[in-house]
Amino acid sequence: MRKFTRLSLPVLSMVWVVSCATQSSPPSTAPAGGPGSASSSAGGAGTYHVLRKIPVGGEGGWDYLTADSTARRLYVSRGTRVLVLDLDSDQGVGEIPNTQGVHGVALVPELHRGFTSNGRSSTVTVFDTKTLAVLAEIKVTGENPDAILYDPVSRRVFTFNGRGKNATAIDAASQAVAGTVDLGGKPETAASDGKGRVFVNIEDTNEIVVLDSKALKPEARWSLAPCEEPTGMAFDGAHGRIFVGCHNKKMMVLDSNNGHIVATLPIGEGVDANAFDAKSALAFASCGDGTLTVAREDSPDSFHVVENVATQRGARTMALDEKTHRIYLATAEFGPPPPPTAERPNPRPSIVPGSFTILVVGQ
């Protein structure tokens, strides 16, 4: 996932051929309308909106957010640490320190453990989800671990290593590295089907690789054309549908049995995360242009965009609270770019110090 920092903020109009470890940009302001906007949606008037903003502040970039709907916690990556907020009170409850270049968090509920992917140090930090105490640090087998997930069938945590172009499998109980899978490209977000398969976006080849989580071997490679630079991913387990956010302003819906594309939906610019709410049958795509696309699953083969919710410039990563059905997005305010130099002829805007915020979106 493309990580936000003060120093590197690519322009959205560029064609990006980078891993999610690449530091990401503040996009343009949210459009007033367009395909699938609230004013033109087939689903009628929009119902989602920003309910409140949680001022967090502090320094550092950010990337994935992870919601633990049962324990009522929100994990927020912040460059060198993971902040932990209470989903009900919005208050901070602690942090996991020394996670250099952290991208994401995977939770293993039955072990009361969490695992962070630390891109800069190419390590995984293991922590106790009850106390937030650090238990161990594991060296992964590829450079720049980015996306991370827990597969309950194999009982393994997988890191998807951007520069390594591979995946590291870690036994969640023993914390030992179980193996490495060559992915043949730069991995982005992944999802488990809960049946022994893991799907992962390959950003630079515009594909999904299907992994056997026990055998640690690729089963298939599925083209995502016309998708370009796939990033976010979500999964509908009941109907076997994969949702993929693409940087050419599309959300693809695939059949998880065979990779067949069953729908292509318009979304905003600068997508970096997707989510699916099984109870409401809604799929979400959070986009850095300041929009959250909401699409309804009418049937496993029929989808339509309900609305594009105005969020805030830069709010491209999110987490879904399955209990309240609310969406949490991370962003900040952006200032003017510094003067150009020979080394940086097109400098990117900087993050306004102390402006980091969590947006809460709901009905």
N, C-alpha and C positions, 0 to 999 in steps of 0.2 A: 504494500500500500504506500502511496506517495505521502511522505512525511513532511509536515509543516515545520519550518524553522525560520529563524530570523534571517539567515544568511542566503538561502537559496529558495527563490519563489518563482518557478517557471511561469511563463505567460500561457494562458489557456488556449490562445489561438495557434500556438505551435503544435506540430505533430510530435507527440512524446514517444520516444522509444527507450524507456527506462524502466527499471524495476521499481517496486513500491518503496525501496530504500531511498530512491531519489527524493530529495526534499522538494516540497510542493508549494504551489503558488496561491496567492489570493486571486480568485477569479473576478470577472466583471460582475456588476450588480445584477440582481435578479430581473429577468424580463417581465414586462407587464402582462404579456399574453403569449400565444403560440400554441403549437399542437399540444393538446392535452392539458392546457391551462384551465383554471377554474372557470373562466369565462366561456371556454369552448368545449368543455369536457362532455363526453357522451353520458357520463354518470350523474349529471345534474350538478346542483350547487355544491361547492366544496364544504367540507365539515372540519378538516384539520386546520390547526393554526398554532402559533407559538403561545403556549400557556404562560410561561414564565422563563426568566433567564437566571441562571445560577452564576453569580460572579465568583470566579476561582482565583484569577490573577496568577502571580508567580512567573518565573522565567522558564524557558524551554519550549521546544517544539512539541508536537503531539501526533498521534496516529490513531490506532484502533481504540474503540471503546468496547467494553464487555460488560453486559448486565447479568447479574446473578439474581433472577427473579425470585428464587426461593429464599435465599439468605438476605435479600434486599440490599444488595451492594452494587455499585457501579465502579468498574475499574477503568482508569483513564491514564494512558501512557503519556509521560511528560519528559521525554528525552533521556534523563538519567535516573528516573524514578517512576513509580506507578502510584498515582493518587487513588484513594478509595473513598467513595462517598456513600452515604446512606440514601437509598432510593426513596425513602418516605420523608425524611427530614431535610434532605439536600445538604446535610452537614458532612464535613470531612470526618472520617473515623480512623485514618492512619495512612501510611504509605509503605511501599516496598522500595527500599533504597538501593543504590548502586546497580542499576540496570542500564548499563551504558548503551545508548542508542535504542532504547526499547521501542518495539513496534506493537506487540499484542500480548494478550493473556489467554491461556487455556485453562479451564477449570475441570477438576476431577472430583466430583461431589462425593463419591463413595470413599475416597481417601482423604477428603478434606485438604486437598492440595491444589495449588495453582502453579502454573508454569509461565514464565515470561520469555519472549524472544528478544534477545539483546543484540541488535544488528551490529553495533560498533565493535563489540568484544567477541562476537560470534559464540555467544554462550546462551544458556538457559538458566534462569534463576528459579529455584523451587521454593515455595513458601507455604506456610500453614494458613488456610483460608479463615480459620477462626481467630488466630492471634496475629496474623500477618508476619510472623517471625520467619526469617530466611532459614531454610533447611539445608540447601545445597546449591552448588553451581555446576553445571554440566557443559563441557565443551562439545559443540556440534561438529558435524563432519563436512560442513560447507560454509562459505563466507556469507555474512550478512543474513542471518535468519530473520525472516520478515513475518509473514502470516504464520499462525500457529493454531493447531486444533487438537482436541482429544477425540479419538475414535473408540467408542465403548466396546466394540466387538473384539478388536485386537488388544484392547487396554493399553494402547500406545498413544503417546503424544507425538505429533508430527510438526516439525518446523520446515518451512519452505524457504530455501536459502537463495536469495536473489542473485548474488554474484556467483555463488557456487552452482547455480542452475540444477540443484538437486533437492532432495528432501531427506531429513534425518528423522529416524524413528527411535523413540525413547520409551522403554518400558516404564509405565507410570508408577508401578509399585517399587521396583528395584532401582529405578533411576539410571539404569544402564542403557547405553546406546545399543539398539537391536539391529540396526543396519542403515544403509543409505540407498536411495533410489535416484538414478539419473533421470532427469525430466526433459532433457533436450531443449531447454529454453529457460527464460526467466519466469519463475512462478509468482503468482499473485495470490489472491484469496482462494480458500479451499472450503469444502464441505464434506461431511460424512453422511452416507445414506443410512447408517445404523445397521447395515447388513453385511459389512465387510468390504465396502468399496469407498474410496475417497476420491473426490473430484477436485481438480485444481486448474485454475486458469493459467495459461502460459501466454504472457503478455506480448512477447516479441514474435511469436509464431501464430497468434490468433487462434489458439486451440484450447481444448480441455484435455488433460491427461487423466485417465481413469486408473487408479491404483488398487491393487489387491492389498488390503491393509495387513493381512497375515503373512502372505507370501512375499510381500515387499517387491512386487513386480508390476510394471505397467500392463494393464489389460487392453487398453485401446487409446487411440488419439482421435478426437473428434474436431473437425473444422468448425469454427464459429462464423465463417463468412456469411454475411457481410460485416460482422462485428470487427472493429479495429481496437486493439489494445485493451483486452478484457481486464477488468480490475475486480470490482465487487462480485460476490456470489452469495446466493441464499438458496435454501432447499425446502420444497414442500414434500415431506415424507409420505403423507397419505396418498398423494397422487403421482409421486415420482417425477416431479418437475423441478428443474434447475433454472434459477434466474441469474443472469449474468449482465453486469453493467459494462458498457463499452464506451470508449472515448470518442466515438463518432456519434454520440447522442442517441444511442439505442440501448434498449434492454431486451435481450434475447431470452426466450423461454424454450427449454429443451426437455425432451423425454429422456429421463435418466436410464432407461433400459437400452436405448440404442443411439442416443445423441441426436435424434431427429429434431430439427427446429420447428416448434409448433406455433410460435408467435414472435413477432418483432414489434416493439412498442417504442414510441418517441419519449425521450427523457431530456433533462437539462444538460448543460455543459459541465464537464469536469467531474463526472461521477467517480466515487471511490469506495462506495459501500452499498450493499443491498441487504434487505431483510424481508422475511415473510411471516405474516401473522396468520397462523392456521385457523384461529377461531373466527376472525373476520374475513378470511380469504382475500387478504390484501397484500400486495407486494410493494416494496418501497425502494426507491433509488435516491440517495442523497448526493447532491451535486454542488460543486464549488461555486457555481454562479448564483447561489442563494436560493435554490429551489429544492423541494423534496417531491419527487414524482410518486403519486399513489395510483396503483393499478389494481383492478379487481379481477379475480379469477372467477369467471362466470361458470366455467366447467374446466376440466383438465385440458381442453383444447381451445378454449375461448377466453380471451382477456381483453380488457379495455382500460384506458387511462381514465381515472376518475377526476383527478385534479393535479395541478402543480402548486404546492404550498410555498408561499414566500417564507424563507427562513432568514439567513444572513450570509453575506458574502464570505466564502471560505468554509462553510459548514458542509464538508463533504464526507466526514466519517460519522458513524452513528451506531447506536445499539438499541434494541427493542426490549422493553420490559413486558414480558408475556403476561404478567399479572394485571397491570393497568392498561396495557396496549398503547403505551406512550413511547415516543421516540426521543432519544437523547442524542444531541449533536454537539460537536466541539468546534469552536471557532474563536476568532479574536478580531480586534480592529487592526487595520493596516494603514501605515503612514506612507508618505512619499518616498520614492526610491532615493538612494544617495547619489551624488554626482557620478557620472560615468568616468571610468578610468581605462587605460590601455588594456588592463587585464580583464576588466568587466565593462565593456562598452555599453551593455544594456542591463544595468543593475535592476534588481527586482525590489518591489516595495518591502519595507521592513514591518515587523510586528510592533504595534504600540505596546510599550512595556506595561505589564499589569492588566492587560485587557482580555486575557483568556477567559472564555465564558462557555458554559454548557447551556444549550437551549433545550427546553422541554416542549415537545410538540404532541398535541393530542386533540381530542374532539370536545 
